[in-house]
Amino acid sequence: MAGVEASERLALIRENLAEILNPEIIEKIIADGGHPKIYWGTATTGRPHCGYFVPAMKIAQLLAAGCDVTILLADIHGFLDNLKAPLELVAYRVKYYRLIIQAILEAVGVPTEKLRFVEGSSYQKSSEYVMDVYKLSSLISEHDAKRAGAEVVKQTDNAPLSGLLYPILQVLDEQYLDVDAQFGGLDQRKLFVAAKEWLPKIGYRERAHLMNPMVPGLKGAKMSSSDEDSKIDLLDPPDVVARKIRKAHAAPKVVEDNGILAFVEYVLLPAAGLRGKREFRIDRERDGLEPLVYTSVEQMNEDYRNDVLSPQLLKAGATKALNELLAPIQEAYQASKEWQEIEQKAYPPPPKKEKKVKNKGTRHPGQKDAEAANAGDAQGQPAIESLQIS
């Protein structure tokens, strides 16, 4: 029975992952009946969007598999990454991220009391941590630091030195959070490989690394906080969600780079499973047909290739399911004045541009010249002198 339980736990941990580095670390802990300690970190920069449901589903599965999960609210990382998060806003963004991540997990029935939230600045300014940063900085070349952060740190010409420190901090977080594994996206693979190589250089052990695949956004590319059309904000109202999904890239019969199909696979189906019934339902009542009900990704993709499931039907089903998933998050936001105030401070609206008042003059020809002449007389000199070029 214990063997079956262990295999089920490992199956939950592995589901929907693209790759695991050093899987034997997790396997041994599970085999011994222990609870792997795993952390997922997020830099507190732009507003979290629906792409955050992807790691949230995996975190839910890790909790179900008996893992101890820590969520790192990486405030200092956010500041170091090309100043994406100004220091005066960081504290509010940390609070906003904590509230939104809790709401995401609660929306799919995950009890958040099982989670540990840690702010990076709570330990990253300690003398021990800073000394380890210095140690690694003396051992790691500029080339290796750039390579490790290539996919996660904004690369620019003449970039600030902080971009080289970013991967060093993330590697050290594994040690200072006292975990067995780090979970992240496949775009962090180079950084995870660096962690395996760098930590033993200063006497620390290797960790395992769990990687989600990169799920395409609404345009078929990676979801981006800075591209409004590529992502759906977690607080977008139902009509905005519907409009964005209608505009999404979904070529008929083409499964590859289809952001809507990917979102069903990695978010909507697992979320339905966590809530008790793993299925994705598409109503066809208007056409006088039975609903399409999918419990597996394979059947859904096959129907899409054969045009049984059209882009229009897929988008309609995804819109309905996503709005149902977002509803409890938005209800929690509307019920909390504190959350609303934090949002305004974390993401203040840009200052309004002042309109320049155009001087249209008068409707009387010659009036402008007369006013200019009078102005010159008032200063004791001809107004025309102001146009002379020396």
Stockholm file with secondary structure:
# STOCKHOLM 1.0

chainA/1-390         MAGVEASERLALIRENLAEILNPEIIEKIIADGGHPKIYWGTATTGRPHCGYFVPAMKIAQLLAAGCDVTILLADIHGFLDNLKAPLELVAYRVKYYRLIIQAILEAVGVPTEKLRFVEGSSYQKSSEYVMDVYKLSSLISEHDAKRAGAEVVKQTDNAPLSGLLYPILQVLDEQYLDVDAQFGGLDQRKLFVAAKEWLPKIGYRERAHLMNPMVPGLKGAKMSSSDEDSKIDLLDPPDVVARKIRKAHAAPKVVEDNGILAFVEYVLLPAAGLRGKREFRIDRERDGLEPLVYTSVEQMNEDYRNDVLSPQLLKAGATKALNELLAPIQEAYQASKEWQEIEQKAYPPPPKKEKKVKNKGTRHPGQKDAEAANAGDAQGQPAIESLQIS
#=GR chainA/1-390 SS CHHHHHHHHHHHHHTTCSEEESHHHHHHHHHTTCCCEEEEEEESCSCCBGGGHHHHHHHHHHHHTTCEEEEEEEHHHHHHTTTCSCHHHHHHHHHHHHHHHHHHHHHTTCCGGGEEEEEGGGTTTSHHHHHHHHHHHHHSCHHHHHHHTTTTSCCCTTCCTHHHHHHHHHHHHHHHTTCSEEEEEGGGHHHHHHHHHHGGGGTCCCCEEEEECCCBCTTSSBCCTTCGGGCCBTTCCHHHHHHHHHTSCCCTTCCTTCHHHHHIIIIIHHHHHHTTCCCEEECCGGGTCCCEEESSHHHHHHHHHTTSSCHHHHHHHHHHHHHHHHHHHHHHHHTCHHHHHHHHHHSCCCCCCCCCCCCCCCSSTTHHHHHHHHHHHHTTSCGGGGGCCC
#=GC SS_cons         CHHHHHHHHHHHHHTTCSEEESHHHHHHHHHTTCCCEEEEEEESCSCCBGGGHHHHHHHHHHHHTTCEEEEEEEHHHHHHTTTCSCHHHHHHHHHHHHHHHHHHHHHTTCCGGGEEEEEGGGTTTSHHHHHHHHHHHHHSCHHHHHHHTTTTSCCCTTCCTHHHHHHHHHHHHHHHTTCSEEEEEGGGHHHHHHHHHHGGGGTCCCCEEEEECCCBCTTSSBCCTTCGGGCCBTTCCHHHHHHHHHTSCCCTTCCTTCHHHHHIIIIIHHHHHHTTCCCEEECCGGGTCCCEEESSHHHHHHHHHTTSSCHHHHHHHHHHHHHHHHHHHHHHHHTCHHHHHHHHHHSCCCCCCCCCCCCCCCSSTTHHHHHHHHHHHHTTSCGGGGGCCC
//
